Amino acid sequence: MSYTYICQFDVAPGKELEFEHSYGANGDGVTLFKTDPLYIEIELFRDMQHSDRCVTIDRWKIREAYLAFKQHHRMEFDALDVQCDALTVHEILLGKYESVE
């Protein structure tokens, strides 16, 4: 079983490269997540019709691992949020999913 959450971002004008660097596979958040053995990966997608819109798909082995990690690293998460707020105009959680396997 795995846990996945998907977010959509409208990237601030002129911040596309910074956003891709921050939210991509080697971004600051991923560097933090990789310290947990139950973290799997993040994927970053750019909308083909709206180049300022991106979607991230984050995967963890189990939901509880993600929640515990987020709680344990609250200060780091808050700092990343502040740092990345300037890169986006809008963010929306599209959904949280558990695999059915």
DONUKE-505362 format. One record per atom (N, C-alpha, C, CB): x, y, z negated; residue in three letters. Coordinates in steps of 0.1 Angstrom, whole numbers, padded with zeros to 4 digits, always signed. Each point is the difference from the previous one (the first is absolute). Glycine has a CB too. Layout:
<rs>
XYZALA ...
</rs>
This chain:
<rs>
+0009-0012+0000MET -0009+0012+0000MET +0009+0012+0000MET -0019-0012-0012MET +0014+0023+0018SER +0007+0013+0000SER -0010+0011-0001SER +0019-0010+0014SER -0013+0022-0018TYR -0008+0012-0002TYR +0005+0010+0010TYR -0004-0005-0025TYR -0005+0012+0031THR +0003+0010+0011THR -0008+0012-0003THR +0006-0018+0017THR +0000+0030-0016TYR -0008+0012+0000TYR +0004+0009+0012TYR -0003-0001-0025TYR -0007+0007+0031ILE +0002+0008+0012ILE -0004+0014-0002ILE -0004-0020+0014ILE +0013+0030-0010CYS -0002+0014-0001CYS +0001+0007+0013CYS +0008-0001-0024CYS -0016+0011+0026GLN +0001+0008+0012GLN +0005+0014-0004GLN -0018-0013+0012GLN +0027+0019-0004PHE +0006+0013-0003PHE -0001+0009+0012PHE +0016-0010-0016PHE -0020+0022+0014ASP +0001+0010+0011ASP +0013+0008-0004ASP -0026+0002+0004ASP +0036-0003+0004VAL +0013+0005-0002VAL +0000+0016+0002VAL +0011-0023+0006VAL -0004+0030-0014ALA +0001+0014+0001ALA +0007+0004+0013ALA +0000+0003-0025ALA -0004+0007+0032PRO +0007+0004+0013PRO +0015+0002-0003PRO -0021+0011+0008PRO +0029-0017+0001GLY +0014+0002-0001GLY +0007-0009-0010GLY -0003+0023+0007GLY -0005-0031-0014LYS +0006-0009-0011LYS +0000-0015+0004LYS -0008+0017-0017LYS +0005-0020+0030GLU -0001-0014+0005GLU +0012-0008-0003GLU -0015+0008+0018GLU +0027-0003-0015LEU +0012-0008-0002LEU +0003-0002-0015LEU +0009+0009+0021LEU -0011+0001-0029GLU +0002-0001-0014GLU -0010-0010-0006GLU +0008+0023-0002GLU -0020-0023+0007PHE -0011-0009-0005PHE +0005-0014+0004PHE -0018+0017+0002PHE +0022-0020+0010GLU +0004-0013+0004GLU +0011-0005-0008GLU -0008+0005+0023GLU +0018+0004-0026HIS +0011-0004-0008HIS -0004-0004-0014HIS +0015+0015+0014HIS -0024-0007-0020SER -0004-0002-0014SER -0009-0012-0002SER +0002+0025-0003SER -0011-0027+0013TYR -0010-0011-0001TYR +0004-0012+0008TYR -0017+0017-0003TYR +0027-0017+0010GLY +0004-0012+0008GLY +0007-0011-0009GLY +0003+0015+0020GLY +0002-0025-0013ALA +0005-0012-0006ALA +0012+0003-0010ALA -0008-0013+0020ALA +0015+0024-0018ASN +0011+0003-0008ASN -0002+0013-0008ASN +0015-0012+0016ASN -0027+0016-0018GLY -0003+0012-0007GLY +0002+0000-0015GLY -0017+0004+0018GLY +0015+0007-0024ASP +0003+0001-0015ASP -0010-0009-0008ASP +0008+0023+0003ASP -0020-0024+0001GLY -0010-0009-0007GLY +0004-0014+0002GLY -0018+0016+0004GLY +0022-0020+0007VAL +0004-0014+0003VAL +0012-0004-0008VAL -0010+0001+0023VAL +0020+0009-0024THR +0012-0003-0008THR -0004-0003-0014THR +0013+0016+0015THR -0023-0009-0020LEU -0005-0002-0014LEU -0007-0014+0000LEU -0002+0025-0005LEU -0007-0027+0014PHE -0008-0013+0000PHE +0009-0012+0001PHE -0018+0012+0011PHE +0029-0011-0003LYS +0009-0012+0002LYS +0007-0005-0013LYS +0003+0009+0023LYS -0004-0001-0033THR +0005-0005-0013THR -0008-0010-0006THR +0010+0022-0004THR -0023-0024+0009ASP -0009-0010-0006ASP +0000-0012+0010ASP -0014+0017-0011ASP +0017-0029+0006PRO +0000-0012+0008PRO -0014-0004+0006PRO +0019-0008-0014PRO -0030+0014+0009LEU -0013-0003+0005LEU -0005+0010+0011LEU -0005-0010-0022LEU +0014+0019+0025TYR -0003+0009+0011TYR +0003-0007+0013TYR +0005+0021-0014TYR -0013-0020+0024ILE +0003-0006+0013ILE +0005+0010+0010ILE -0018-0017-0004ILE +0010+0027+0008GLU +0004+0009+0011GLU -0010+0012+0001GLU +0011-0019+0012GLU -0006+0028-0004ILE -0009+0011+0005ILE +0002+0001+0015ILE +0002+0013-0022ILE -0013-0011+0029GLU +0000+0003+0014GLU -0006+0014+0003GLU -0002-0025+0005GLU +0008+0032+0004LEU -0004+0014+0003LEU -0004+0000+0015LEU +0015+0010-0018LEU -0027-0005+0020PHE -0006+0000+0014PHE -0004+0015+0003PHE -0008-0024-0001PHE +0011+0028+0013ARG -0004+0013+0005ARG -0012-0002+0010ARG +0024+0010-0003ARG -0034-0002+0001ASP -0012+0000+0009ASP +0004+0003+0014ASP -0015+0006-0020ASP +0011-0014+0029MET +0004+0003+0014MET -0008+0012+0007MET +0006-0025+0002MET -0017+0028-0008GLN -0008+0012+0005GLN +0002+0013-0008GLN -0016-0017+0009GLN +0021+0015-0021HIS +0002+0012-0009HIS +0014-0002-0006HIS -0026+0003-0005HIS +0036+0003+0011SER +0013-0002-0005SER +0003+0005-0014SER +0007+0002+0024SER -0016+0006-0029ASP +0002+0006-0014ASP -0007-0009-0010ASP +0001+0023+0009ASP -0006-0035-0005ARG -0007-0009-0009ARG +0008-0013-0001ARG -0023+0010+0006ARG +0025-0015-0018CYS +0007-0012-0002CYS -0008-0009-0010CYS +0022+0012+0004CYS -0019-0025-0004VAL -0006-0009-0009VAL +0012-0008-0006VAL -0022-0002+0013VAL +0021+0000-0027THR +0010-0009-0006THR -0008-0012-0005THR +0015+0019-0007THR -0008-0031+0008ILE -0005-0012-0005ILE +0010-0006-0010ILE -0013-0005+0021ILE +0010+0005-0034ASP +0009-0004-0010ASP -0005-0014-0005ASP +0005+0024-0007ASP +0005-0033+0005ARG -0003-0014-0004ARG +0008-0004-0012ARG -0005-0006+0024ARG -0002+0000-0033TRP +0005-0006-0012TRP -0004-0014-0001TRP +0000+0023-0012TRP +0007-0031+0004LYS -0004-0014-0001LYS -0013-0002-0008LYS +0024-0006+0001LYS -0026+0015-0011ILE -0013+0000-0007ILE -0003+0014-0005ILE +0004-0024-0008ILE -0017+0026+0007ARG -0005+0014-0004ARG +0006+0004-0014ARG -0021-0004+0014ARG +0021-0005-0023GLU +0004+0003-0014GLU +0014+0004+0000GLU -0016-0017-0008GLU +0025+0012+0017ALA +0014+0004+0001ALA +0001+0015+0004ALA +0007-0024+0005ALA -0015+0028+0005TYR +0000+0014+0004TYR -0005+0009-0011TYR -0005-0008+0024TYR -0006+0004-0030LEU -0005+0009-0011LEU +0009+0001-0012LEU -0023-0007+0007LEU +0030-0004-0011ALA +0009+0001-0011ALA +0012+0008+0004ALA -0007-0023-0008ALA +0012+0021+0021PHE +0012+0008+0004PHE -0004+0015+0000PHE +0008-0020+0014PHE -0019+0023-0008LYS -0004+0014+0000LYS -0002+0006-0014LYS -0012-0004+0022LYS +0007-0003-0031GLN -0001+0005-0014GLN +0014+0002-0006GLN -0023-0011-0002GLN +0031+0001+0004HIS +0013+0000-0006HIS +0009+0011+0005HIS -0002-0025-0003HIS +0000+0028+0016HIS +0008+0010+0007HIS -0008+0013+0003HIS +0014-0018+0010HIS -0023+0022-0019ARG -0009+0011+0001ARG +0007+0013+0004ARG -0015-0011-0016ARG +0026+0014+0008MET +0008+0012+0002MET +0006+0001+0014MET +0005+0001-0024MET +0000-0012+0029GLU +0006-0001+0013GLU -0011+0002+0011GLU +0019-0015-0009GLU -0030+0008+0007PHE -0011+0002+0010PHE -0005+0014+0000PHE -0007-0023-0004PHE +0006+0030-0007ASP -0005+0014-0001ASP +0010+0009+0008ASP -0011-0004-0022ASP +0024+0001+0019ALA +0011+0008+0007ALA -0001-0002+0015ALA +0015-0001-0020ALA -0017-0011+0025LEU -0001-0003+0014LEU -0013+0007+0006LEU +0012-0022-0003LEU -0023+0022-0005ASP -0012+0007+0005ASP +0003+0015+0002ASP -0014-0017-0012ASP +0020+0023+0003VAL +0003+0014+0001VAL +0009+0003+0012VAL -0002+0003-0025VAL +0012-0011+0026GLN +0010+0001+0011GLN -0007-0001+0014GLN +0018-0009-0015GLN -0027-0001+0016CYS -0007-0003+0013CYS -0012+0008+0003CYS +0009-0022-0003CYS -0015+0029-0007ASP -0011+0009+0002ASP +0002+0010+0011ASP -0006-0003-0024ASP +0018+0008+0025ALA +0003+0010+0010ALA +0000-0005+0014ALA +0013+0012-0017ALA -0013-0026+0018LEU +0001-0006+0013LEU -0013-0003+0007LEU +0021-0010-0008LEU -0032+0011+0000THR -0013-0004+0004THR -0010+0011-0002THR +0005-0024-0004THR -0016+0023+0013VAL -0011+0010-0002VAL -0011-0008-0007VAL +0007+0013+0021VAL -0009-0026-0018HIS -0011-0007-0005HIS +0005-0015-0002HIS -0017+0016+0010HIS +0012-0022-0021GLU +0003-0015-0002GLU -0013-0006-0004GLU +0024+0004-0007GLU -0027-0016+0012ILE -0011-0007-0004ILE +0003-0015-0001ILE -0015+0017+0011ILE +0010-0023-0022LEU +0002-0015-0001LEU -0011-0007+0008LEU +0010+0003-0024LEU -0005-0010+0034LEU -0010-0007+0009LEU -0005-0013-0006LEU +0012+0010+0019LEU -0004-0016-0028GLY -0005-0013-0006GLY +0011-0007-0008GLY -0017-0001+0018GLY +0012-0008-0026LYS +0008-0009-0008LYS -0005-0014+0003LYS +0005+0017-0019LYS +0005-0026+0022TYR -0004-0013+0005TYR +0008-0011-0007TYR -0006+0010+0022TYR +0000-0022-0024GLU +0007-0012-0004GLU -0001-0010+0011GLU -0004+0005-0025GLU +0014-0012+0027SER -0001-0011+0010SER -0009-0011-0004SER +0023+0006+0008SER -0029-0013+0001VAL -0009-0010-0003VAL +0006-0014+0001VAL -0019+0015+0007VAL +0032-0016-0005GLU +0007-0013+0002GLU +0001-0007-0013GLU +0012+0010+0019GLU 
</rs>
